């Protein structure tokens, strides 16, 4: 089975925050100041005098959070946050205290974020709204949520939030959806649009049958795996099941029935790629037992 080297994945579901503190007396550049069209703006430039939070690469860059994201410091390790991208292009930001195990409530506030494709020239603005969790105090929130612009879903992106208030202080937050040098963005295809997903998953072809469609619940991967957070393991052990597409460790929670047999994958976009393969090049599909680390 060949390893697919497709477009950068949206799932992500492992974002990394790179955060710098701003003084509470500074104001962020006005939105759209460098934009080329309405609703399009370059992310504000780094604030003068702001420095990357200490220990980011060594201590926090690869530490998983409770929600499958990556935890990094805000300011000079005064607070923390966890950024989680799901397979539909939705972003959740969980606020944490100096002790990463503690939930941090902050003022409810509507945030303006700027997003651009990695390496792209222009950014678009989108809103990140308070989404309080159970137990949050009145007027406070420990979570924010937003949706990436449709045109940028399925791409590796960079997000900048120039102004977030925490206990009366303002901070600037920036993070990519894909950890540089990681599995994401190198070998996984992008999640497809809903209409394409329906055409792929809900029509038979090759060794992908009507019985398979029924066995999978007459639903698309987008529907089944909404909110799924991949946890990629690039070094499967001997005997571990591996994803047929990327050959990384498979996740039993990310499975699909093809040809009456259950296959396990690392993430939803790989399910899409495999179903496409089963329909267009069925001779390349092996038995589930063949997708095991030897």
ChimeraX attribute file (.defattr): number of C-alpha atoms within 10 A of each C-alpha:
attribute: neighborCount
match mode: 1-to-1
recipient: residues
	/A:1	12
	/A:2	9
	/A:3	12
	/A:4	17
	/A:5	13
	/A:6	15
	/A:7	17
	/A:8	21
	/A:9	28
	/A:10	29
	/A:11	33
	/A:12	30
	/A:13	30
	/A:14	29
	/A:15	31
	/A:16	28
	/A:17	29
	/A:18	22
	/A:19	27
	/A:20	22
	/A:21	23
	/A:22	24
	/A:23	14
	/A:24	12
	/A:25	7
	/A:26	12
	/A:27	12
	/A:28	16
	/A:29	15
	/A:30	10
	/A:31	19
	/A:32	19
	/A:33	12
	/A:34	15
	/A:35	16
	/A:36	13
	/A:37	10
	/A:38	9
	/A:39	13
	/A:40	20
	/A:41	22
	/A:42	20
	/A:43	26
	/A:44	20
	/A:45	10
	/A:46	17
	/A:47	18
	/A:48	9
	/A:49	9
	/A:50	15
	/A:51	14
	/A:52	14
	/A:53	18
	/A:54	17
	/A:55	13
	/A:56	19
	/A:57	11
	/A:58	9
	/A:59	12
	/A:60	17
	/A:61	18
	/A:62	17
	/A:63	13
	/A:64	17
	/A:65	18
	/A:66	11
	/A:67	16
	/A:68	21
	/A:69	29
	/A:70	22
	/A:71	30
	/A:72	31
	/A:73	27
	/A:74	26
	/A:75	22
	/A:76	16
	/A:77	17
	/A:78	13
	/A:79	19
	/A:80	25
	/A:81	27
	/A:82	25
	/A:83	28
	/A:84	28
	/A:85	29
	/A:86	24
	/A:87	27
	/A:88	24
	/A:89	23
	/A:90	21
	/A:91	20
	/A:92	22
	/A:93	23
	/A:94	25
	/A:95	23
	/A:96	24
	/A:97	17
	/A:98	16
	/A:99	12
	/A:100	18
	/A:101	11
	/A:102	12
	/A:103	19
	/A:104	21
	/A:105	22
	/A:106	22
	/A:107	17
	/A:108	20
	/A:109	15
	/A:110	13
	/A:111	19
	/A:112	17
	/A:113	23
	/A:114	26
	/A:115	26
	/A:116	25
	/A:117	20
	/A:118	15
	/A:119	9
	/A:120	10
	/A:121	9
	/A:122	17
	/A:123	26
	/A:124	25
	/A:125	24
	/A:126	19
	/A:127	17
	/A:128	22
	/A:129	19
	/A:130	22
	/A:131	18
	/A:132	20
	/A:133	14
	/A:134	8
	/A:135	10
	/A:136	16
	/A:137	13
	/A:138	9
	/A:139	12
	/A:140	18
	/A:141	24
	/A:142	23
	/A:143	25
	/A:144	22
	/A:145	20
	/A:146	20
	/A:147	17
	/A:148	24
	/A:149	15
	/A:150	10
	/A:151	9
	/A:152	16
	/A:153	22
	/A:154	24
	/A:155	22
	/A:156	24
	/A:157	23
	/A:158	22
	/A:159	25
	/A:160	25
	/A:161	23
	/A:162	26
	/A:163	21
	/A:164	20
	/A:165	15
	/A:166	15
	/A:167	8
	/A:168	10
	/A:169	13
	/A:170	20
	/A:171	23
	/A:172	23
	/A:173	22
	/A:174	19
	/A:175	19
	/A:176	22
	/A:177	30
	/A:178	26
	/A:179	19
	/A:180	12
	/A:181	8
	/A:182	12
	/A:183	17
	/A:184	22
	/A:185	23
	/A:186	17
	/A:187	19
	/A:188	25
	/A:189	27
	/A:190	23
	/A:191	28
	/A:192	20
	/A:193	13
	/A:194	14
	/A:195	9
	/A:196	12
	/A:197	18
	/A:198	17
	/A:199	11
	/A:200	20
	/A:201	24
	/A:202	19
	/A:203	15
	/A:204	17
	/A:205	18
	/A:206	15
	/A:207	19
	/A:208	24
	/A:209	20
	/A:210	16
	/A:211	14
	/A:212	22
	/A:213	21
	/A:214	12
	/A:215	14
	/A:216	19
	/A:217	9
	/A:218	17
	/A:219	15
	/A:220	21
	/A:221	24
	/A:222	21
	/A:223	13
	/A:224	16
	/A:225	18
	/A:226	14
	/A:227	18
	/A:228	20
	/A:229	21
	/A:230	23
	/A:231	17
	/A:232	18
	/A:233	15
	/A:234	15
	/A:235	12
	/A:236	17
	/A:237	14
	/A:238	10
	/A:239	10
	/A:240	16
	/A:241	25
	/A:242	29
	/A:243	26
	/A:244	27
	/A:245	26
	/A:246	23
	/A:247	23
	/A:248	22
	/A:249	24
	/A:250	28
	/A:251	20
	/A:252	13
	/A:253	13
	/A:254	21
	/A:255	21
	/A:256	24
	/A:257	19
	/A:258	22
	/A:259	20
	/A:260	14
	/A:261	10
	/A:262	14
	/A:263	24
	/A:264	22
	/A:265	27
	/A:266	28
	/A:267	30
	/A:268	28
	/A:269	24
	/A:270	25
	/A:271	25
	/A:272	23
	/A:273	19
	/A:274	24
	/A:275	24
	/A:276	17
	/A:277	19
	/A:278	22
	/A:279	19
	/A:280	14
	/A:281	14
	/A:282	17
	/A:283	11
	/A:284	12
	/A:285	18
	/A:286	12
	/A:287	11
	/A:288	16
	/A:289	10
	/A:290	13
	/A:291	22
	/A:292	19
	/A:293	17
	/A:294	11
